Amino acid sequence: MRALLQRVSRAEVRVAGQPIGRIGPGLLILLGVGPTDVPELAVDLARKIAELRIFPDQAGRTNRSLLEVGGEALVVSQFTLFADTRRGRRPGFTWAAPPAQAEALYEVFCDALAAHGVRVARGRFGAEMEVELVNAGPFTIWLDTAAPA
């Protein structure tokens, strides 16, 4: 699984111009699923993100987690995180999981994050979405669950 985390002061996702998910301070999480990903990986990634110390404490150091600051999460499926751009000018997406598998693991991830006490807003899987955010920091982190080569 791949997740792009953006610390935000607010974020919103719209489908056909209509808001379907909105959060205040917290994380916008763009989530991609690979073909070898399994539910346990989604649960572990959700825990890691909930506990990741990327929010400032009173001294301005990144010592607080999403849980500690009472932050929210907007999770948007993003198969393009698995784009293969090694050849040609058009990305390939064969490294992304098939839609049924990806949607199931997207839901497992969202449910696992919510189980930690995080308020989770969601995009609509497979839909054309507009995502608006105010990146706080700016602070953006890339997580990839694949073991380093």
MODAQUI-V188468 format. One record per backbone hydrogen bond with DSSP energy under -1.0 kcal/mol. CO is the residue of the C=O (numbers start at 1). NH is the residue of the N-H. If there is no record, write none. Layout:
co=CO nh=NH
co=CO nh=NH
This chain:
co=1 nh=145
co=2 nh=32
co=3 nh=143
co=4 nh=30
co=5 nh=141
co=6 nh=28
co=7 nh=136
co=8 nh=26
co=10 nh=134
co=11 nh=23
co=12 nh=132
co=13 nh=20
co=13 nh=21
co=14 nh=130
co=15 nh=18
co=18 nh=15
co=21 nh=13
co=23 nh=11
co=25 nh=72
co=26 nh=8
co=27 nh=74
co=28 nh=6
co=29 nh=76
co=30 nh=4
co=31 nh=78
co=32 nh=2
co=33 nh=97
co=34 nh=37
co=38 nh=42
co=39 nh=43
co=40 nh=44
co=41 nh=45
co=42 nh=46
co=43 nh=47
co=44 nh=48
co=45 nh=49
co=46 nh=50
co=47 nh=51
co=48 nh=52
co=50 nh=67
co=52 nh=54
co=55 nh=64
co=57 nh=60
co=61 nh=57
co=61 nh=63
co=64 nh=55
co=65 nh=69
co=66 nh=71
co=72 nh=27
co=73 nh=121
co=74 nh=29
co=75 nh=123
co=76 nh=31
co=78 nh=81
co=79 nh=82
co=80 nh=83
co=84 nh=92
co=92 nh=84
co=93 nh=96
co=98 nh=102
co=99 nh=103
co=100 nh=104
co=101 nh=105
co=102 nh=106
co=103 nh=107
co=104 nh=108
co=105 nh=109
co=106 nh=110
co=107 nh=111
co=108 nh=112
co=109 nh=113
co=110 nh=114
co=111 nh=115
co=113 nh=118
co=114 nh=117
co=119 nh=73
co=121 nh=75
co=124 nh=127
co=130 nh=14
co=132 nh=12
co=134 nh=9
co=139 nh=7
co=141 nh=5
co=143 nh=3
